[in-house]
Amino acid sequence: MGIGICLVGNFSEKEVPDTQLVGLINKVVQLLTVFSLKPTDVELHRDVPGAATECPGRYFPADVLKKELEKSFS
């Protein structure tokens, strides 16, 4: 089972706007807290077993997301 969060935009062509990234981080922190999960439980769509996609795209800042989530739970 999982929870999917969709961002509007093509991040294979452009970067995620800062406000959208901040909103994503805040929502993921909220969901991790409510469901007693850890940042290591978060997977990008392309990393889900069996997924054949580059989603969320090559310009999606996965490293920033991971760093901010870890910071929120340290």
C-alpha positions as CSV (number, residue, x, y, z in Angstrom):
1,M,0.0,0.0,0.0
2,G,1.2,3.5,-0.6
3,I,0.2,7.2,-0.8
4,G,0.9,9.0,-4.1
5,I,1.4,12.7,-4.4
6,C,1.2,14.3,-7.8
7,L,2.9,17.5,-8.8
8,V,1.7,19.3,-11.9
9,G,4.4,20.0,-14.4
10,N,6.9,18.2,-16.6
11,F,10.1,18.0,-14.6
12,S,11.9,16.3,-17.4
13,E,11.8,19.7,-19.2
14,K,12.0,22.2,-16.4
15,E,12.8,22.6,-12.7
16,V,10.2,22.3,-9.9
17,P,9.2,25.9,-8.8
18,D,10.4,26.6,-5.3
19,T,6.9,27.2,-3.9
20,Q,5.8,23.8,-5.2
21,L,8.8,22.0,-3.8
22,V,8.2,23.6,-0.3
23,G,4.6,22.6,-0.5
24,L,5.6,19.0,-1.3
25,I,8.1,18.9,1.5
26,N,5.6,20.2,4.0
27,K,2.9,17.7,2.8
28,V,5.3,14.7,3.0
29,V,6.5,15.7,6.5
30,Q,2.8,15.9,7.5
31,L,2.0,12.5,6.1
32,L,5.1,10.9,7.6
33,T,4.2,12.2,11.0
34,V,0.5,11.2,10.8
35,F,1.4,7.6,9.6
36,S,4.5,7.2,11.8
37,L,6.8,6.7,8.9
38,K,10.4,7.7,8.3
39,P,12.0,9.7,5.4
40,T,13.5,6.4,4.2
41,D,10.0,5.2,3.5
42,V,9.6,7.7,0.8
43,E,10.0,6.5,-2.8
44,L,10.0,8.4,-6.0
45,H,7.7,7.1,-8.7
46,R,10.7,5.9,-10.8
47,D,12.0,3.9,-7.9
48,V,8.8,1.9,-7.2
49,P,9.4,-1.7,-8.1
50,G,8.1,-2.4,-11.6
51,A,7.8,1.3,-12.6
52,A,8.9,2.1,-16.2
53,T,9.1,5.8,-15.9
54,E,11.5,8.7,-15.4
55,C,8.9,10.4,-13.3
56,P,9.3,12.8,-11.5
57,G,11.8,13.8,-14.1
58,R,15.5,14.5,-14.4
59,Y,15.1,18.0,-13.0
60,F,13.3,16.9,-9.9
61,P,15.6,17.7,-6.9
62,A,15.4,14.3,-5.2
63,D,18.6,15.1,-3.2
64,V,16.9,18.3,-1.8
65,L,13.8,16.4,-0.9
66,K,15.7,13.7,0.9
67,K,17.9,16.3,2.8
68,E,14.9,18.4,3.9
69,L,13.0,15.3,5.1
70,E,16.0,14.0,7.0
71,K,16.4,17.5,8.5
72,S,12.8,17.6,9.6
73,F,13.1,14.3,11.5
74,S,16.6,14.7,13.1
